[in-house]
Every structure is written in structure tokens, then in C-alpha cells.
Amino acid sequence: MTTYEEILPKLLPILKDNWPATVATTEDLDANFYDLGLDSLDVSSLVLAVEENFSVIISDEQLEEISSINDIVRFLQKDRS
């Protein structure tokens, strides 16, 4: 099983490289994407980056349950368990 501590260090550089202002503190990890300043195009690009970097496919149904960085981490944990 892949742990939170293993996933987050791989995910944060993707966010910081593409959307530098998204993660300033650990409190931001639970914030809604839109509260972090991402629009729907940014979220789509983020999903594509996650799929590419983690070799996963996020279905539309699964995407409906993802609204924060921590949600992505939890999805990846489930996918890898």
C-alpha cells in the first residue's frame, strides 16, 4: 500500500510547478481547488498531470469526489492498495 507520506512529496512538485500559489501551507491541502484559485481548466489540467505522473485513470465519477489536494492523495492511496 502506498502511504500519504509517499504520495504527497510526488504530488506537490506537480502543483508547485504548474500552479505556484496553490499550496502555501498544509492547511491548503484540504482547501477546495476553486478556493485555491484554480478554475475548471486548471482542475482538468491537474487531473491530466496526476493521471500521467501516477499512471492512473480518474473516471468522471471518481472526479466528482475529488475537490482538494488531500482528495487526490486519498484517491491515489485507494488506487494503489
PyMOL Python script that loads the backbone (N, CA, C, O; Angstrom):
from pymol import cmd

cmd.read_pdbstr("""\
ATOM      1  N   MET A   1       0.836  -1.179   0.000  1.00  0.00           N
ATOM      2  CA  MET A   1       0.000   0.000   0.000  1.00  0.00           C
ATOM      3  C   MET A   1       0.885   1.248   0.000  1.00  0.00           C
ATOM      4  O   MET A   1       1.894   1.307   0.702  1.00  0.00           O
ATOM      5  N   THR A   2       0.502   2.212  -0.774  1.00  0.00           N
ATOM      6  CA  THR A   2       1.229   3.469  -0.835  1.00  0.00           C
ATOM      7  C   THR A   2       0.666   4.405   0.226  1.00  0.00           C
ATOM      8  O   THR A   2      -0.550   4.537   0.363  1.00  0.00           O
ATOM      9  N   THR A   3       1.547   5.049   0.971  1.00  0.00           N
ATOM     10  CA  THR A   3       1.099   5.900   2.065  1.00  0.00           C
ATOM     11  C   THR A   3       0.999   7.358   1.639  1.00  0.00           C
ATOM     12  O   THR A   3       1.536   7.778   0.614  1.00  0.00           O
ATOM     13  N   TYR A   4       0.299   8.098   2.459  1.00  0.00           N
ATOM     14  CA  TYR A   4       0.147   9.534   2.279  1.00  0.00           C
ATOM     15  C   TYR A   4       1.529  10.187   2.173  1.00  0.00           C
ATOM     16  O   TYR A   4       1.767  11.035   1.313  1.00  0.00           O
ATOM     17  N   GLU A   5       2.428   9.772   3.062  1.00  0.00           N
ATOM     18  CA  GLU A   5       3.773  10.335   3.108  1.00  0.00           C
ATOM     19  C   GLU A   5       4.586  10.023   1.855  1.00  0.00           C
ATOM     20  O   GLU A   5       5.539  10.738   1.547  1.00  0.00           O
ATOM     21  N   GLU A   6       4.227   8.981   1.139  1.00  0.00           N
ATOM     22  CA  GLU A   6       4.919   8.645  -0.110  1.00  0.00           C
ATOM     23  C   GLU A   6       4.334   9.407  -1.297  1.00  0.00           C
ATOM     24  O   GLU A   6       5.057   9.783  -2.219  1.00  0.00           O
ATOM     25  N   ILE A   7       3.035   9.629  -1.267  1.00  0.00           N
ATOM     26  CA  ILE A   7       2.356  10.273  -2.399  1.00  0.00           C
ATOM     27  C   ILE A   7       2.550  11.780  -2.405  1.00  0.00           C
ATOM     28  O   ILE A   7       2.878  12.362  -3.439  1.00  0.00           O
ATOM     29  N   LEU A   8       2.350  12.411  -1.263  1.00  0.00           N
ATOM     30  CA  LEU A   8       2.362  13.873  -1.208  1.00  0.00           C
ATOM     31  C   LEU A   8       3.651  14.497  -1.748  1.00  0.00           C
ATOM     32  O   LEU A   8       3.568  15.468  -2.500  1.00  0.00           O
ATOM     33  N   PRO A   9       4.834  13.990  -1.405  1.00  0.00           N
ATOM     34  CA  PRO A   9       6.054  14.591  -1.965  1.00  0.00           C
ATOM     35  C   PRO A   9       6.164  14.477  -3.490  1.00  0.00           C
ATOM     36  O   PRO A   9       6.885  15.254  -4.116  1.00  0.00           O
ATOM     37  N   LYS A  10       5.467  13.529  -4.079  1.00  0.00           N
ATOM     38  CA  LYS A  10       5.466  13.395  -5.536  1.00  0.00           C
ATOM     39  C   LYS A  10       4.414  14.301  -6.177  1.00  0.00           C
ATOM     40  O   LYS A  10       4.566  14.734  -7.320  1.00  0.00           O
ATOM     41  N   LEU A  11       3.347  14.582  -5.426  1.00  0.00           N
ATOM     42  CA  LEU A  11       2.253  15.400  -5.937  1.00  0.00           C
ATOM     43  C   LEU A  11       2.550  16.897  -5.828  1.00  0.00           C
ATOM     44  O   LEU A  11       2.233  17.659  -6.742  1.00  0.00           O
ATOM     45  N   LEU A  12       3.150  17.316  -4.730  1.00  0.00           N
ATOM     46  CA  LEU A  12       3.383  18.744  -4.511  1.00  0.00           C
ATOM     47  C   LEU A  12       4.220  19.413  -5.597  1.00  0.00           C
ATOM     48  O   LEU A  12       3.893  20.532  -5.993  1.00  0.00           O
ATOM     49  N   PRO A  13       5.286  18.783  -6.099  1.00  0.00           N
ATOM     50  CA  PRO A  13       6.036  19.443  -7.185  1.00  0.00           C
ATOM     51  C   PRO A  13       5.191  19.683  -8.442  1.00  0.00           C
ATOM     52  O   PRO A  13       5.381  20.681  -9.137  1.00  0.00           O
ATOM     53  N   ILE A  14       4.273  18.780  -8.729  1.00  0.00           N
ATOM     54  CA  ILE A  14       3.382  18.969  -9.882  1.00  0.00           C
ATOM     55  C   ILE A  14       2.564  20.237  -9.681  1.00  0.00           C
ATOM     56  O   ILE A  14       2.426  21.049 -10.596  1.00  0.00           O
ATOM     57  N   LEU A  15       2.027  20.397  -8.485  1.00  0.00           N
ATOM     58  CA  LEU A  15       1.232  21.582  -8.180  1.00  0.00           C
ATOM     59  C   LEU A  15       2.081  22.845  -8.201  1.00  0.00           C
ATOM     60  O   LEU A  15       1.702  23.845  -8.810  1.00  0.00           O
ATOM     61  N   LYS A  16       3.218  22.797  -7.540  1.00  0.00           N
ATOM     62  CA  LYS A  16       4.060  23.995  -7.442  1.00  0.00           C
ATOM     63  C   LYS A  16       4.645  24.402  -8.791  1.00  0.00           C
ATOM     64  O   LYS A  16       4.825  25.592  -9.048  1.00  0.00           O
ATOM     65  N   ASP A  17       4.940  23.439  -9.647  1.00  0.00           N
ATOM     66  CA  ASP A  17       5.475  23.758 -10.972  1.00  0.00           C
ATOM     67  C   ASP A  17       4.429  24.407 -11.872  1.00  0.00           C
ATOM     68  O   ASP A  17       4.749  25.293 -12.664  1.00  0.00           O
ATOM     69  N   ASN A  18       3.188  23.965 -11.748  1.00  0.00           N
ATOM     70  CA  ASN A  18       2.123  24.443 -12.637  1.00  0.00           C
ATOM     71  C   ASN A  18       1.270  25.551 -12.039  1.00  0.00           C
ATOM     72  O   ASN A  18       0.806  26.437 -12.757  1.00  0.00           O
ATOM     73  N   TRP A  19       1.064  25.507 -10.744  1.00  0.00           N
ATOM     74  CA  TRP A  19       0.229  26.489 -10.050  1.00  0.00           C
ATOM     75  C   TRP A  19       0.937  26.880  -8.760  1.00  0.00           C
ATOM     76  O   TRP A  19       0.549  26.421  -7.686  1.00  0.00           O
ATOM     77  N   PRO A  20       1.973  27.722  -8.844  1.00  0.00           N
ATOM     78  CA  PRO A  20       2.837  28.011  -7.694  1.00  0.00           C
ATOM     79  C   PRO A  20       2.118  28.535  -6.462  1.00  0.00           C
ATOM     80  O   PRO A  20       2.578  28.300  -5.344  1.00  0.00           O
ATOM     81  N   ALA A  21       1.029  29.220  -6.625  1.00  0.00           N
ATOM     82  CA  ALA A  21       0.352  29.813  -5.469  1.00  0.00           C
ATOM     83  C   ALA A  21      -0.629  28.865  -4.788  1.00  0.00           C
ATOM     84  O   ALA A  21      -1.249  29.241  -3.793  1.00  0.00           O
ATOM     85  N   THR A  22      -0.784  27.646  -5.298  1.00  0.00           N
ATOM     86  CA  THR A  22      -1.832  26.775  -4.764  1.00  0.00           C
ATOM     87  C   THR A  22      -1.552  26.230  -3.384  1.00  0.00           C
ATOM     88  O   THR A  22      -2.483  26.067  -2.594  1.00  0.00           O
ATOM     89  N   VAL A  23      -0.318  25.945  -3.067  1.00  0.00           N
ATOM     90  CA  VAL A  23      -0.022  25.298  -1.792  1.00  0.00           C
ATOM     91  C   VAL A  23       0.996  26.119  -1.020  1.00  0.00           C
ATOM     92  O   VAL A  23       2.203  25.982  -1.216  1.00  0.00           O
ATOM     93  N   ALA A  24       0.498  26.964  -0.148  1.00  0.00           N
ATOM     94  CA  ALA A  24       1.391  27.773   0.667  1.00  0.00           C
ATOM     95  C   ALA A  24       1.577  27.151   2.050  1.00  0.00           C
ATOM     96  O   ALA A  24       2.641  27.270   2.656  1.00  0.00           O
ATOM     97  N   THR A  25       0.530  26.487   2.540  1.00  0.00           N
ATOM     98  CA  THR A  25       0.594  25.878   3.869  1.00  0.00           C
ATOM     99  C   THR A  25      -0.071  24.507   3.826  1.00  0.00           C
ATOM    100  O   THR A  25      -0.742  24.159   2.855  1.00  0.00           O
ATOM    101  N   THR A  26       0.120  23.748   4.875  1.00  0.00           N
ATOM    102  CA  THR A  26      -0.530  22.439   4.940  1.00  0.00           C
ATOM    103  C   THR A  26      -2.036  22.586   5.063  1.00  0.00           C
ATOM    104  O   THR A  26      -2.766  21.648   4.746  1.00  0.00           O
ATOM    105  N   GLU A  27      -2.520  23.729   5.512  1.00  0.00           N
ATOM    106  CA  GLU A  27      -3.964  23.965   5.577  1.00  0.00           C
ATOM    107  C   GLU A  27      -4.575  23.981   4.182  1.00  0.00           C
ATOM    108  O   GLU A  27      -5.749  23.652   4.007  1.00  0.00           O
ATOM    109  N   ASP A  28      -3.776  24.365   3.191  1.00  0.00           N
ATOM    110  CA  ASP A  28      -4.258  24.423   1.819  1.00  0.00           C
ATOM    111  C   ASP A  28      -4.556  23.039   1.242  1.00  0.00           C
ATOM    112  O   ASP A  28      -5.261  22.925   0.239  1.00  0.00           O
ATOM    113  N   LEU A  29      -4.032  22.004   1.860  1.00  0.00           N
ATOM    114  CA  LEU A  29      -4.215  20.659   1.327  1.00  0.00           C
ATOM    115  C   LEU A  29      -5.664  20.206   1.370  1.00  0.00           C
ATOM    116  O   LEU A  29      -6.075  19.367   0.568  1.00  0.00           O
ATOM    117  N   ASP A  30      -6.445  20.752   2.297  1.00  0.00           N
ATOM    118  CA  ASP A  30      -7.865  20.413   2.393  1.00  0.00           C
ATOM    119  C   ASP A  30      -8.768  21.442   1.725  1.00  0.00           C
ATOM    120  O   ASP A  30      -9.979  21.240   1.633  1.00  0.00           O
ATOM    121  N   ALA A  31      -8.190  22.533   1.261  1.00  0.00           N
ATOM    122  CA  ALA A  31      -8.994  23.586   0.634  1.00  0.00           C
ATOM    123  C   ALA A  31      -9.513  23.120  -0.724  1.00  0.00           C
ATOM    124  O   ALA A  31      -8.847  22.375  -1.443  1.00  0.00           O
ATOM    125  N   ASN A  32     -10.703  23.572  -1.049  1.00  0.00           N
ATOM    126  CA  ASN A  32     -11.307  23.299  -2.344  1.00  0.00           C
ATOM    127  C   ASN A  32     -10.432  23.916  -3.438  1.00  0.00           C
ATOM    128  O   ASN A  32      -9.883  25.004  -3.265  1.00  0.00           O
ATOM    129  N   PHE A  33     -10.309  23.210  -4.567  1.00  0.00           N
ATOM    130  CA  PHE A  33      -9.493  23.711  -5.672  1.00  0.00           C
ATOM    131  C   PHE A  33      -9.854  25.146  -6.041  1.00  0.00           C
ATOM    132  O   PHE A  33      -8.969  25.967  -6.281  1.00  0.00           O
ATOM    133  N   TYR A  34     -11.138  25.448  -6.087  1.00  0.00           N
ATOM    134  CA  TYR A  34     -11.582  26.770  -6.501  1.00  0.00           C
ATOM    135  C   TYR A  34     -11.197  27.823  -5.465  1.00  0.00           C
ATOM    136  O   TYR A  34     -10.923  28.969  -5.820  1.00  0.00           O
ATOM    137  N   ASP A  35     -11.175  27.439  -4.178  1.00  0.00           N
ATOM    138  CA  ASP A  35     -10.722  28.353  -3.128  1.00  0.00           C
ATOM    139  C   ASP A  35      -9.226  28.632  -3.249  1.00  0.00           C
ATOM    140  O   ASP A  35      -8.743  29.669  -2.793  1.00  0.00           O
ATOM    141  N   LEU A  36      -8.503  27.713  -3.859  1.00  0.00           N
ATOM    142  CA  LEU A  36      -7.072  27.902  -4.085  1.00  0.00           C
ATOM    143  C   LEU A  36      -6.788  28.715  -5.344  1.00  0.00           C
ATOM    144  O   LEU A  36      -5.634  29.012  -5.650  1.00  0.00           O
ATOM    145  N   GLY A  37      -7.851  29.075  -6.075  1.00  0.00           N
ATOM    146  CA  GLY A  37      -7.685  29.898  -7.261  1.00  0.00           C
ATOM    147  C   GLY A  37      -7.635  29.133  -8.567  1.00  0.00           C
ATOM    148  O   GLY A  37      -7.385  29.719  -9.621  1.00  0.00           O
ATOM    149  N   LEU A  38      -7.872  27.821  -8.513  1.00  0.00           N
ATOM    150  CA  LEU A  38      -7.888  27.032  -9.743  1.00  0.00           C
ATOM    151  C   LEU A  38      -9.274  27.121 -10.376  1.00  0.00           C
ATOM    152  O   LEU A  38     -10.286  27.036  -9.679  1.00  0.00           O
ATOM    153  N   ASP A  39      -9.318  27.290 -11.685  1.00  0.00           N
ATOM    154  CA  ASP A  39     -10.594  27.268 -12.385  1.00  0.00           C
ATOM    155  C   ASP A  39     -10.795  25.867 -12.975  1.00  0.00           C
ATOM    156  O   ASP A  39      -9.960  24.984 -12.778  1.00  0.00           O
ATOM    157  N   SER A  40     -11.885  25.669 -13.687  1.00  0.00           N
ATOM    158  CA  SER A  40     -12.199  24.331 -14.199  1.00  0.00           C
ATOM    159  C   SER A  40     -11.134  23.828 -15.181  1.00  0.00           C
ATOM    160  O   SER A  40     -10.852  22.630 -15.221  1.00  0.00           O
ATOM    161  N   LEU A  41     -10.546  24.721 -15.964  1.00  0.00           N
ATOM    162  CA  LEU A  41      -9.480  24.320 -16.878  1.00  0.00           C
ATOM    163  C   LEU A  41      -8.232  23.882 -16.095  1.00  0.00           C
ATOM    164  O   LEU A  41      -7.569  22.910 -16.459  1.00  0.00           O
ATOM    165  N   ASP A  42      -7.930  24.607 -15.027  1.00  0.00           N
ATOM    166  CA  ASP A  42      -6.796  24.229 -14.177  1.00  0.00           C
ATOM    167  C   ASP A  42      -7.017  22.858 -13.552  1.00  0.00           C
ATOM    168  O   ASP A  42      -6.097  22.043 -13.495  1.00  0.00           O
ATOM    169  N   VAL A  43      -8.233  22.602 -13.085  1.00  0.00           N
ATOM    170  CA  VAL A  43      -8.543  21.315 -12.462  1.00  0.00           C
ATOM    171  C   VAL A  43      -8.409  20.199 -13.494  1.00  0.00           C
ATOM    172  O   VAL A  43      -7.876  19.133 -13.189  1.00  0.00           O
ATOM    173  N   SER A  44      -8.887  20.439 -14.703  1.00  0.00           N
ATOM    174  CA  SER A  44      -8.741  19.439 -15.770  1.00  0.00           C
ATOM    175  C   SER A  44      -7.274  19.166 -16.066  1.00  0.00           C
ATOM    176  O   SER A  44      -6.874  18.016 -16.247  1.00  0.00           O
ATOM    177  N   SER A  45      -6.477  20.222 -16.113  1.00  0.00           N
ATOM    178  CA  SER A  45      -5.043  20.060 -16.352  1.00  0.00           C
ATOM    179  C   SER A  45      -4.374  19.322 -15.197  1.00  0.00           C
ATOM    180  O   SER A  45      -3.477  18.508 -15.412  1.00  0.00           O
ATOM    181  N   LEU A  46      -4.807  19.605 -13.987  1.00  0.00           N
ATOM    182  CA  LEU A  46      -4.273  18.919 -12.813  1.00  0.00           C
ATOM    183  C   LEU A  46      -4.587  17.429 -12.866  1.00  0.00           C
ATOM    184  O   LEU A  46      -3.722  16.598 -12.587  1.00  0.00           O
ATOM    185  N   VAL A  47      -5.809  17.096 -13.219  1.00  0.00           N
ATOM    186  CA  VAL A  47      -6.211  15.691 -13.325  1.00  0.00           C
ATOM    187  C   VAL A  47      -5.351  14.984 -14.376  1.00  0.00           C
ATOM    188  O   VAL A  47      -4.874  13.873 -14.143  1.00  0.00           O
ATOM    189  N   LEU A  48      -5.156  15.616 -15.515  1.00  0.00           N
ATOM    190  CA  LEU A  48      -4.315  15.020 -16.554  1.00  0.00           C
ATOM    191  C   LEU A  48      -2.880  14.825 -16.066  1.00  0.00           C
ATOM    192  O   LEU A  48      -2.258  13.802 -16.353  1.00  0.00           O
ATOM    193  N   ALA A  49      -2.357  15.800 -15.334  1.00  0.00           N
ATOM    194  CA  ALA A  49      -0.993  15.686 -14.810  1.00  0.00           C
ATOM    195  C   ALA A  49      -0.893  14.551 -13.800  1.00  0.00           C
ATOM    196  O   ALA A  49       0.090  13.811 -13.794  1.00  0.00           O
ATOM    197  N   VAL A  50      -1.898  14.410 -12.951  1.00  0.00           N
ATOM    198  CA  VAL A  50      -1.904  13.321 -11.966  1.00  0.00           C
ATOM    199  C   VAL A  50      -1.980  11.979 -12.680  1.00  0.00           C
ATOM    200  O   VAL A  50      -1.248  11.047 -12.347  1.00  0.00           O
ATOM    201  N   GLU A  51      -2.872  11.888 -13.667  1.00  0.00           N
ATOM    202  CA  GLU A  51      -3.004  10.634 -14.415  1.00  0.00           C
ATOM    203  C   GLU A  51      -1.681  10.256 -15.079  1.00  0.00           C
ATOM    204  O   GLU A  51      -1.273   9.095 -15.052  1.00  0.00           O
ATOM    205  N   GLU A  52      -1.025  11.236 -15.670  1.00  0.00           N
ATOM    206  CA  GLU A  52       0.232  10.973 -16.365  1.00  0.00           C
ATOM    207  C   GLU A  52       1.362  10.606 -15.398  1.00  0.00           C
ATOM    208  O   GLU A  52       2.103   9.653 -15.639  1.00  0.00           O
ATOM    209  N   ASN A  53       1.489  11.356 -14.319  1.00  0.00           N
ATOM    210  CA  ASN A  53       2.605  11.152 -13.396  1.00  0.00           C
ATOM    211  C   ASN A  53       2.446   9.942 -12.485  1.00  0.00           C
ATOM    212  O   ASN A  53       3.434   9.387 -12.003  1.00  0.00           O
ATOM    213  N   PHE A  54       1.204   9.534 -12.250  1.00  0.00           N
ATOM    214  CA  PHE A  54       0.969   8.407 -11.350  1.00  0.00           C
ATOM    215  C   PHE A  54       0.439   7.176 -12.087  1.00  0.00           C
ATOM    216  O   PHE A  54       0.112   6.167 -11.463  1.00  0.00           O
ATOM    217  N   SER A  55       0.356   7.262 -13.406  1.00  0.00           N
ATOM    218  CA  SER A  55      -0.113   6.145 -14.238  1.00  0.00           C
ATOM    219  C   SER A  55      -1.465   5.606 -13.762  1.00  0.00           C
ATOM    220  O   SER A  55      -1.630   4.406 -13.539  1.00  0.00           O
ATOM    221  N   VAL A  56      -2.414   6.510 -13.615  1.00  0.00           N
ATOM    222  CA  VAL A  56      -3.775   6.145 -13.211  1.00  0.00           C
ATOM    223  C   VAL A  56      -4.766   6.778 -14.175  1.00  0.00           C
ATOM    224  O   VAL A  56      -4.417   7.659 -14.961  1.00  0.00           O
ATOM    225  N   ILE A  57      -5.988   6.321 -14.103  1.00  0.00           N
ATOM    226  CA  ILE A  57      -7.087   6.934 -14.846  1.00  0.00           C
ATOM    227  C   ILE A  57      -8.138   7.330 -13.820  1.00  0.00           C
ATOM    228  O   ILE A  57      -8.567   6.511 -13.007  1.00  0.00           O
ATOM    229  N   ILE A  58      -8.543   8.586 -13.865  1.00  0.00           N
ATOM    230  CA  ILE A  58      -9.569   9.093 -12.966  1.00  0.00           C
ATOM    231  C   ILE A  58     -10.847   9.251 -13.770  1.00  0.00           C
ATOM    232  O   ILE A  58     -10.929  10.094 -14.663  1.00  0.00           O
ATOM    233  N   SER A  59     -11.848   8.433 -13.448  1.00  0.00           N
ATOM    234  CA  SER A  59     -13.118   8.491 -14.178  1.00  0.00           C
ATOM    235  C   SER A  59     -13.899   9.743 -13.776  1.00  0.00           C
ATOM    236  O   SER A  59     -13.585  10.387 -12.775  1.00  0.00           O
ATOM    237  N   ASP A  60     -14.903  10.072 -14.556  1.00  0.00           N
ATOM    238  CA  ASP A  60     -15.749  11.217 -14.233  1.00  0.00           C
ATOM    239  C   ASP A  60     -16.423  11.033 -12.877  1.00  0.00           C
ATOM    240  O   ASP A  60     -16.568  11.989 -12.115  1.00  0.00           O
ATOM    241  N   GLU A  61     -16.834   9.806 -12.581  1.00  0.00           N
ATOM    242  CA  GLU A  61     -17.481   9.521 -11.294  1.00  0.00           C
ATOM    243  C   GLU A  61     -16.501   9.736 -10.141  1.00  0.00           C
ATOM    244  O   GLU A  61     -16.863  10.292  -9.104  1.00  0.00           O
ATOM    245  N   GLN A  62     -15.268   9.294 -10.329  1.00  0.00           N
ATOM    246  CA  GLN A  62     -14.254   9.481  -9.291  1.00  0.00           C
ATOM    247  C   GLN A  62     -13.907  10.956  -9.149  1.00  0.00           C
ATOM    248  O   GLN A  62     -13.679  11.437  -8.039  1.00  0.00           O
ATOM    249  N   LEU A  63     -13.868  11.666 -10.253  1.00  0.00           N
ATOM    250  CA  LEU A  63     -13.535  13.085 -10.222  1.00  0.00           C
ATOM    251  C   LEU A  63     -14.559  13.884  -9.418  1.00  0.00           C
ATOM    252  O   LEU A  63     -14.212  14.883  -8.787  1.00  0.00           O
ATOM    253  N   GLU A  64     -15.807  13.451  -9.438  1.00  0.00           N
ATOM    254  CA  GLU A  64     -16.843  14.140  -8.667  1.00  0.00           C
ATOM    255  C   GLU A  64     -16.553  14.105  -7.168  1.00  0.00           C
ATOM    256  O   GLU A  64     -17.046  14.953  -6.426  1.00  0.00           O
ATOM    257  N   GLU A  65     -15.767  13.143  -6.720  1.00  0.00           N
ATOM    258  CA  GLU A  65     -15.434  13.003  -5.304  1.00  0.00           C
ATOM    259  C   GLU A  65     -14.124  13.698  -4.946  1.00  0.00           C
ATOM    260  O   GLU A  65     -13.719  13.692  -3.784  1.00  0.00           O
ATOM    261  N   ILE A  66     -13.468  14.287  -5.920  1.00  0.00           N
ATOM    262  CA  ILE A  66     -12.180  14.937  -5.692  1.00  0.00           C
ATOM    263  C   ILE A  66     -12.346  16.445  -5.790  1.00  0.00           C
ATOM    264  O   ILE A  66     -12.694  16.975  -6.845  1.00  0.00           O
ATOM    265  N   SER A  67     -12.094  17.131  -4.678  1.00  0.00           N
ATOM    266  CA  SER A  67     -12.214  18.585  -4.694  1.00  0.00           C
ATOM    267  C   SER A  67     -11.052  19.279  -3.979  1.00  0.00           C
ATOM    268  O   SER A  67     -11.046  20.502  -3.844  1.00  0.00           O
ATOM    269  N   SER A  68     -10.068  18.496  -3.521  1.00  0.00           N
ATOM    270  CA  SER A  68      -8.918  19.083  -2.829  1.00  0.00           C
ATOM    271  C   SER A  68      -7.672  18.239  -3.101  1.00  0.00           C
ATOM    272  O   SER A  68      -7.746  17.143  -3.656  1.00  0.00           O
ATOM    273  N   ILE A  69      -6.549  18.775  -2.699  1.00  0.00           N
ATOM    274  CA  ILE A  69      -5.293  18.046  -2.862  1.00  0.00           C
ATOM    275  C   ILE A  69      -5.318  16.762  -2.039  1.00  0.00           C
ATOM    276  O   ILE A  69      -4.885  15.710  -2.510  1.00  0.00           O
ATOM    277  N   ASN A  70      -5.821  16.849  -0.821  1.00  0.00           N
ATOM    278  CA  ASN A  70      -5.906  15.649   0.005  1.00  0.00           C
ATOM    279  C   ASN A  70      -6.836  14.610  -0.608  1.00  0.00           C
ATOM    280  O   ASN A  70      -6.614  13.411  -0.436  1.00  0.00           O
ATOM    281  N   ASP A  71      -7.870  15.042  -1.315  1.00  0.00           N
ATOM    282  CA  ASP A  71      -8.745  14.086  -2.005  1.00  0.00           C
ATOM    283  C   ASP A  71      -7.968  13.323  -3.079  1.00  0.00           C
ATOM    284  O   ASP A  71      -8.181  12.126  -3.270  1.00  0.00           O
ATOM    285  N   ILE A  72      -7.077  14.009  -3.773  1.00  0.00           N
ATOM    286  CA  ILE A  72      -6.249  13.338  -4.782  1.00  0.00           C
ATOM    287  C   ILE A  72      -5.357  12.298  -4.110  1.00  0.00           C
ATOM    288  O   ILE A  72      -5.226  11.173  -4.594  1.00  0.00           O
ATOM    289  N   VAL A  73      -4.749  12.682  -2.998  1.00  0.00           N
ATOM    290  CA  VAL A  73      -3.880  11.751  -2.278  1.00  0.00           C
ATOM    291  C   VAL A  73      -4.664  10.526  -1.845  1.00  0.00           C
ATOM    292  O   VAL A  73      -4.200   9.399  -2.014  1.00  0.00           O
ATOM    293  N   ARG A  74      -5.856  10.739  -1.286  1.00  0.00           N
ATOM    294  CA  ARG A  74      -6.684   9.602  -0.850  1.00  0.00           C
ATOM    295  C   ARG A  74      -7.073   8.720  -2.031  1.00  0.00           C
ATOM    296  O   ARG A  74      -7.081   7.495  -1.912  1.00  0.00           O
ATOM    297  N   PHE A  75      -7.393   9.328  -3.163  1.00  0.00           N
ATOM    298  CA  PHE A  75      -7.712   8.543  -4.364  1.00  0.00           C
ATOM    299  C   PHE A  75      -6.514   7.684  -4.758  1.00  0.00           C
ATOM    300  O   PHE A  75      -6.665   6.496  -5.045  1.00  0.00           O
ATOM    301  N   LEU A  76      -5.339   8.275  -4.770  1.00  0.00           N
ATOM    302  CA  LEU A  76      -4.142   7.536  -5.158  1.00  0.00           C
ATOM    303  C   LEU A  76      -3.827   6.422  -4.157  1.00  0.00           C
ATOM    304  O   LEU A  76      -3.338   5.359  -4.539  1.00  0.00           O
ATOM    305  N   GLN A  77      -4.104   6.665  -2.894  1.00  0.00           N
ATOM    306  CA  GLN A  77      -3.899   5.619  -1.887  1.00  0.00           C
ATOM    307  C   GLN A  77      -4.815   4.421  -2.171  1.00  0.00           C
ATOM    308  O   GLN A  77      -4.381   3.270  -2.130  1.00  0.00           O
ATOM    309  N   LYS A  78      -6.066   4.711  -2.452  1.00  0.00           N
ATOM    310  CA  LYS A  78      -7.024   3.630  -2.754  1.00  0.00           C
ATOM    311  C   LYS A  78      -6.623   2.888  -4.023  1.00  0.00           C
ATOM    312  O   LYS A  78      -6.685   1.660  -4.087  1.00  0.00           O
ATOM    313  N   ASP A  79      -6.211   3.651  -5.027  1.00  0.00           N
ATOM    314  CA  ASP A  79      -5.858   3.056  -6.312  1.00  0.00           C
ATOM    315  C   ASP A  79      -4.652   2.130  -6.189  1.00  0.00           C
ATOM    316  O   ASP A  79      -4.545   1.150  -6.926  1.00  0.00           O
ATOM    317  N   ARG A  80      -3.770   2.426  -5.288  1.00  0.00           N
ATOM    318  CA  ARG A  80      -2.530   1.663  -5.154  1.00  0.00           C
ATOM    319  C   ARG A  80      -2.587   0.592  -4.071  1.00  0.00           C
ATOM    320  O   ARG A  80      -1.604  -0.112  -3.841  1.00  0.00           O
ATOM    321  N   SER A  81      -3.730   0.467  -3.406  1.00  0.00           N
ATOM    322  CA  SER A  81      -3.819  -0.543  -2.346  1.00  0.00           C
ATOM    323  C   SER A  81      -4.327  -1.865  -2.868  1.00  0.00           C
ATOM    324  O   SER A  81      -4.460  -2.821  -2.104  1.00  0.00           O
TER     325      SER A  81
END
""", "prot")
cmd.dss("prot")
cmd.show_as("cartoon", "prot")
cmd.util.cbc("prot")
cmd.orient("prot")
